[in-house]
């Protein structure tokens, strides 16, 4: 692994660790805890979706599939969430995702509100 890749993984891991300490806020959507089994970023529209092992609960009716969606991958929050997801995927850490209770970014996947690295 080259120096740039090691630095990226190190920085993402540090960020994920720091980000995971943020207090969980109330939400009205689904929840799921597990390791990331799929992380997809589409070039055609920038859509970022993630799937975890384990079972989700409390997802809204619009979320017909098991994946979770970043609401706005171009926002600062979306970029932070993507960094946390990449770091968790690379390191194999367990994440807990809480949803917003809506499917505004994509009609059949719940928007991610909170990501905690455990």
DRENGU-989732 format. One record per residue: x negated, y negated, z of N, C-alpha, C in turn. Coordinates in Angstrom, 3 decimals, decimal comma. Each point is the difference from the previous one (the first is absolute). Example, Ala and Ser with C-alpha at 12.3 -4.5 7.8 and 13.67 -1.06 7.14 Angstrom:
BEGIN
       nX       nY       nZ      caX      caY      caZ       cX       cY       cZ
  -13,190    5,690    7,800    0,890   -1,190    0,000   -0,900   -1,200    0,000
    0,350   -1,050   -0,720   -0,820   -1,190    0,060    0,770   -1,090    0,730
***
This chain:
BEGIN
       nX       nY       nZ      caX      caY      caZ       cX       cY       cZ
   -0,847    1,165    0,000    0,847   -1,165    0,000   -0,898   -1,236    0,000
    0,311   -0,969   -0,854   -0,847   -1,182   -0,080    0,282   -0,971    1,149
   -0,847   -0,993    0,121    0,078   -0,968    1,102    1,313   -0,770   -0,020
    0,472   -0,387   -1,183    1,241   -0,762   -0,097    1,200    0,823    0,481
    0,043    1,260   -0,365    1,107    0,862    0,438   -0,034    0,182    1,515
   -1,201    0,198    0,553   -0,115    0,155    1,465    0,453   -1,268    0,715
   -0,402   -1,162   -0,519    0,411   -1,258    0,615    1,504   -0,205   -0,081
    0,606    0,362   -1,137    1,452   -0,124   -0,155    0,715    0,880    1,022
   -0,434    1,242    0,121    0,633    0,918    0,951   -0,188   -0,523    1,428
   -1,207   -0,469    0,320   -0,266   -0,538    1,337    0,897   -1,199    0,284
    0,088   -0,938   -0,946    0,820   -1,198    0,203    1,481    0,343    0,114
    0,484    0,916   -0,843    1,408    0,406    0,063    0,299    0,701    1,321
   -0,936    0,811    0,477    0,202    0,702    1,265    0,056   -0,995    1,159
   -0,888   -0,958   -0,003    0,006   -1,025    1,054    1,305   -0,787   -0,046
    0,411   -0,411   -1,212    1,241   -0,749   -0,137    1,184    0,830    0,474
    0,033    1,271   -0,393    1,107    0,867    0,404    0,051    0,140    1,512
   -1,165    0,137    0,622   -0,048    0,107    1,453    0,548   -1,257    0,657
   -0,433   -1,156   -0,473    0,467   -1,264    0,565    1,488   -0,201   -0,267
    0,441    0,315   -1,204    1,396   -0,196   -0,394    0,919    0,917    0,800
   -0,482    1,175    0,364    0,843    0,958    0,718    0,354   -0,460    1,409
   -0,736   -0,962    0,533    0,274   -0,490    1,342    1,109   -1,023    0,066
    0,531   -0,418   -1,143    1,068   -0,989   -0,008    1,254    0,619    0,603
    0,673   -0,757    0,830    1,194    0,487    0,679    1,101    0,310   -0,989
    0,651    1,114    0,206    1,108    0,413   -0,856    1,214   -0,880    0,283
    0,612   -0,540   -1,047    1,189   -0,819    0,151    1,234    0,823   -0,312
    1,154   -0,519    0,402    1,254    0,698   -0,255    0,271    0,091   -1,501
    0,609    1,074   -0,420    0,312    0,208   -1,403    1,326    0,720   -0,113
    0,553   -0,012   -1,202    1,308    0,629   -0,198   -0,068    1,085   -1,061
   -1,166    0,509   -0,257   -0,149    0,976   -1,072   -0,476    1,340    0,499
   -0,495    0,774   -0,962   -0,490    1,332    0,293   -1,369   -0,027    0,652
   -0,407    1,177    0,462   -1,322    0,167    0,587   -0,573    1,338   -0,438
   -1,316    0,069   -0,038   -0,667    1,261   -0,300   -1,433   -0,087    0,478
   -0,495    1,104    0,535   -1,380    0,101    0,437   -0,630    1,203   -0,675
   -1,208   -0,180   -0,503   -0,708    1,112   -0,628   -1,235   -0,479   -0,726
   -0,656    0,943   -0,647   -1,163   -0,333   -0,831    0,486   -0,296   -1,415
   -0,720   -0,846   -0,687    0,377   -0,380   -1,364   -0,296    1,165   -0,940
    1,030    0,458   -0,704   -0,167    1,072   -0,980   -0,077   -0,542   -1,423
    0,524   -1,201   -0,213   -0,018   -0,609   -1,331   -0,032   -1,516    0,146
   -0,896   -0,639   -0,719   -0,064   -1,456   -0,062   -0,107   -0,355   -1,469
    1,027   -0,650   -0,533    0,067   -0,313   -1,426    0,058   -1,501   -0,200
   -0,804   -0,492   -0,941    0,018   -1,412   -0,393    0,152   -0,013   -1,513
    1,117   -0,527   -0,486    0,271    0,001   -1,441   -0,518   -1,262   -0,671
   -0,706    0,171   -1,093   -0,513   -1,135   -0,759    1,122   -0,749   -0,715
    1,049    0,692   -0,383    1,064   -0,616   -0,797    0,735   -1,117    0,733
    0,179    0,140    1,308    0,746   -1,017    0,748   -0,564   -0,275    1,392
   -1,130    0,609    0,344   -0,624   -0,239    1,295    0,638    0,728    1,166
    1,022    0,800   -0,254    0,708    0,698    1,064   -0,954    0,887    0,805
    0,071   -0,116    1,329   -0,788    0,830    0,901    0,971    0,850    0,801
   -0,156    1,315   -0,113    0,849    0,890    0,790   -0,863    1,004    0,726
    0,496    0,455    1,136   -0,741    0,919    0,855    0,948    1,069    0,521
   -0,522    1,224    0,092    0,741    1,101    0,604   -0,829    0,559    1,140
    0,702    0,423    1,052   -0,645    0,590    1,173    0,465    1,436    0,171
   -0,826    0,816    0,686    0,522    1,293    0,411    0,921   -0,247    1,193
    0,785    0,947    0,361    0,955   -0,221    1,074    1,350   -0,458   -0,554
    0,918   -0,267    0,885    1,369   -0,328   -0,386    0,359   -1,412    0,438
    0,608   -0,733   -0,918    0,476   -1,356    0,314    1,354    0,085    0,692
    0,302   -1,017    0,784    1,321   -0,076    0,630    0,519   -1,427   -0,117
    1,316   -0,134   -0,023    0,638   -1,309    0,022   -0,112   -0,813   -1,272
   -0,378    0,641   -1,109   -0,150   -0,760   -1,241    1,379   -0,418   -0,524
    0,087   -1,156   -0,653    1,282   -0,458   -0,541    0,439    0,861   -1,188
    1,265   -0,095   -0,350    0,559    0,808   -1,088   -0,700   -0,253   -1,338
   -0,508   -1,202   -0,207   -0,666   -0,316   -1,263   -1,296    0,780   -0,174
   -0,630    0,411    1,086   -1,286    0,707   -0,045    0,240    1,480   -0,254
    0,247    0,323   -1,256    0,346    1,372   -0,375   -1,196    0,929   -0,078
   -1,208   -0,556   -0,034   -1,202    0,817   -0,100   -0,871   -0,204    1,222
   -1,000    0,848    0,149   -0,797    0,008    1,224   -1,075   -1,080    0,050
   -0,206   -0,728   -1,075   -1,084   -0,975    0,024    0,408   -1,332    0,614
   -1,031   -0,752    0,352    0,123   -1,335    0,570   -0,633   -0,966   -0,987
    0,496   -1,229   -0,058   -0,447   -0,977   -0,988   -0,499   -1,276    0,701
   -1,119   -0,548   -0,502   -0,395   -1,332    0,459    0,946   -1,008   -0,624
    0,572   -0,866    0,816    0,990   -0,960   -0,491   -0,595   -0,968   -1,012
   -1,186   -0,530    0,282   -0,629   -0,967   -0,905   -1,505    0,192    0,050
   -0,498    0,800   -0,906   -1,424    0,325   -0,015   -0,897   -1,191   -0,330
    0,583   -1,102   -0,486   -0,797   -1,184   -0,333   -0,113   -0,981    1,168
    0,799    0,186    1,042   -0,049   -0,893    1,162   -1,182    0,367    0,894
   -0,358   -0,897    0,915   -1,065    0,285    0,955    0,344    1,235    0,824
    1,234    0,082    0,466    0,422    1,155    0,794   -0,094    1,284   -0,814
    0,452   -0,040   -1,240   -0,075    1,171   -0,867   -1,431    0,462   -0,210
   -0,902   -0,942   -0,181   -1,418    0,342   -0,167   -0,580    0,589    1,280
    0,398   -0,544    1,146   -0,448    0,551    1,278    0,530    1,420    0,181
    1,281    0,194   -0,311    0,587    1,328    0,143   -0,680    1,008   -0,932
   -0,303   -0,410   -1,229   -0,690    0,891   -0,925   -1,377    0,376    0,548
   -0,731   -0,962    0,559   -1,315    0,285    0,575    0,107    1,026    1,126
    1,022   -0,149    0,840    0,212    0,940    1,097    0,314    1,389   -0,553
    0,848    0,074   -1,014    0,348    1,293   -0,591   -1,209    0,681   -0,629
   -0,811   -0,759   -0,716   -1,202    0,568   -0,624   -0,955    0,517    1,072
   -0,216   -0,794    1,030   -0,893    0,424    1,082    0,515    1,264    0,677
    1,287    0,061    0,257    0,583    1,181    0,644   -0,098    1,223   -0,902
    0,205   -0,183   -1,293   -0,100    1,115   -0,947   -1,434    0,521   -0,051
   -0,965   -0,912   -0,104   -1,405    0,387   -0,112   -0,487    0,708    1,267
    0,432   -0,474    1,155   -0,465    0,562    1,271    0,880    1,131    0,530
    1,152    0,228   -0,623    0,887    1,072    0,435    0,765   -0,305    1,270
    0,084   -1,276    0,365    0,700   -0,368    1,226    1,510    0,113   -0,165
    0,682    0,217    1,098    1,450    0,025    0,038    0,517   -1,430    0,042
    1,073   -0,259   -0,737    0,638   -1,312    0,020    1,458    0,140    0,412
    0,521   -1,055    0,580    1,425   -0,088    0,313    0,545   -1,165   -0,820
    1,008    0,287   -0,809    0,610   -1,023   -0,840    1,413   -0,272    0,490
    0,335   -1,282    0,090    1,362   -0,441    0,296    0,482   -0,786   -1,203
    1,225    0,268   -0,407    0,550   -0,666   -1,169    0,839   -1,208    0,344
    0,338   -0,758   -1,041    0,815   -1,200    0,164    1,490    0,301   -0,021
    0,362    1,211   -0,419    1,420    0,338   -0,129    0,567   -0,375   -1,351
   -0,869   -0,434   -0,928    0,465   -0,392   -1,332   -0,939    0,531   -1,074
    0,483   -0,006   -1,218   -0,741    0,504   -1,157   -0,040   -1,089   -1,072
   -0,623   -1,142    0,307    0,027   -1,121   -0,934   -1,095    0,065   -1,053
   -1,153    0,600    0,309   -1,100    0,051   -0,976    0,272    1,048   -1,071
    0,575    1,116    0,414    0,350    1,079   -0,912    1,303    0,595    0,517
    0,961    0,291   -0,865    1,357    0,308    0,463    0,176    1,291    0,803
   -0,985    0,902    0,006    0,196    1,258    0,724   -1,090    0,320    1,013
   -0,790   -1,011    0,354   -1,037    0,193    1,016    0,051   -1,139    1,010
   -0,035    0,357    1,270    0,109   -1,037    1,046   -1,271   -0,849    0,085
    0,207   -1,297    0,177   -1,126   -0,933    0,182   -0,660    0,268    1,343
   -1,325   -0,101    0,005   -0,773    0,152    1,245    0,024   -1,318    0,767
    0,277    0,095    1,288   -0,088   -1,167    0,877   -1,318    0,050    0,778
   -0,220    1,100    0,720   -1,154    0,123    0,884   -0,761    1,274   -0,282
   -1,322   -0,103    0,025   -0,872    1,171   -0,101   -0,903   -0,021    1,220
   -0,020    1,104    0,731   -0,913    0,138    1,126   -0,907    1,190   -0,265
   -1,294   -0,192    0,189   -0,940    1,092   -0,119   -0,196    0,583    1,395
    0,159    1,302    0,110   -0,035    0,627    1,327   -1,269    0,787    0,192
***
